[in-house]
Amino acid sequence: MARNQNLPGDQSNADLSQGKIVPMGVGLNQGEVDYLDELAAENGLTRNALLHFAVRKFLIDYRAGEIDLKPMIEEPPVPKRKLRLPE
């Protein structure tokens, strides 16, 4: 998708580029990190550039209705009550 291409209802993604860049951390499994490094090296990119692209693509696709998170959201079971033992 072109950077300023109009979305349905004249929704633009220009707001995604607003403001300063804020570093954020995300926990990944070692296998995910290894594969990201492999992809980055294959394409002559840094891991950061690849992750920035991936997040931006996710946000644009989500806005366009191409990603539905609802079926993937799980509710954890209600925890059982605990009884605190006397000391």
C-alpha positions as CSV (number, residue, x, y, z in Angstrom):
1,M,0.0,0.0,0.0
2,A,1.4,3.4,-0.9
3,R,2.2,5.6,2.1
4,N,-0.6,8.1,1.5
5,Q,-3.0,6.0,-0.4
6,N,-6.6,6.7,0.8
7,L,-8.4,3.9,2.7
8,P,-12.1,3.3,2.7
9,G,-13.9,6.3,4.2
10,D,-11.0,8.6,3.4
11,Q,-9.0,7.1,6.3
12,S,-5.3,7.8,5.9
13,N,-2.4,6.3,7.6
14,A,-0.4,9.5,7.8
15,D,-1.0,9.8,11.5
16,L,1.1,6.7,12.0
17,S,4.2,8.8,11.1
18,Q,3.4,11.6,13.6
19,G,5.6,12.4,16.6
20,K,9.0,11.2,17.7
21,I,10.2,7.7,17.5
22,V,9.8,6.0,20.9
23,P,11.9,2.9,21.6
24,M,9.8,0.0,22.9
25,G,10.7,-3.5,24.0
26,V,8.9,-6.7,23.1
27,G,9.6,-10.2,24.5
28,L,10.3,-12.7,21.8
29,N,11.3,-16.4,21.9
30,Q,14.8,-17.1,20.8
31,G,13.6,-18.9,17.7
32,E,11.7,-15.8,16.7
33,V,14.8,-13.6,17.2
34,D,16.9,-16.1,15.2
35,Y,14.5,-16.1,12.3
36,L,14.2,-12.3,12.3
37,D,18.0,-12.0,12.2
38,E,18.0,-14.4,9.3
39,L,15.4,-12.4,7.4
40,A,17.2,-9.2,8.1
41,A,20.5,-10.5,6.9
42,E,18.9,-12.0,3.8
43,N,17.6,-8.6,2.9
44,G,20.5,-6.4,4.1
45,L,18.4,-4.8,6.8
46,T,18.7,-4.3,10.5
47,R,16.5,-6.2,12.8
48,N,15.0,-2.9,14.0
49,A,14.1,-1.9,10.4
50,L,12.4,-5.2,9.8
51,L,10.4,-5.0,13.1
52,H,9.4,-1.4,12.4
53,F,8.1,-2.5,9.0
54,A,6.3,-5.5,10.5
55,V,4.5,-3.3,13.1
56,R,3.5,-0.7,10.5
57,K,2.2,-3.4,8.2
58,F,0.2,-4.9,11.0
59,L,-1.4,-1.6,11.9
60,I,-2.3,-0.7,8.4
61,D,-3.8,-4.2,7.7
62,Y,-5.7,-4.1,11.0
63,R,-7.2,-0.7,10.1
64,A,-8.1,-2.0,6.7
65,G,-10.1,-4.9,8.3
66,E,-7.7,-7.5,7.0
67,I,-6.8,-8.7,10.5
68,D,-9.4,-9.8,13.1
69,L,-7.9,-10.3,16.5
70,K,-11.2,-11.3,18.2
71,P,-11.0,-15.1,17.3
72,M,-7.5,-15.2,18.8
73,I,-8.2,-13.6,22.1
74,E,-8.4,-16.1,24.9
75,E,-10.0,-15.6,28.3
76,P,-8.0,-17.3,31.1
77,P,-10.1,-19.5,33.4
78,V,-11.2,-17.8,36.7
79,P,-8.6,-18.7,39.3
80,K,-9.6,-20.7,42.3
81,R,-9.6,-18.9,45.6
82,K,-6.6,-19.5,47.8
83,L,-6.5,-19.9,51.5
84,R,-3.6,-18.1,53.2
85,L,-2.0,-20.3,55.8
86,P,-1.5,-18.9,59.3
87,E,2.1,-18.1,60.2
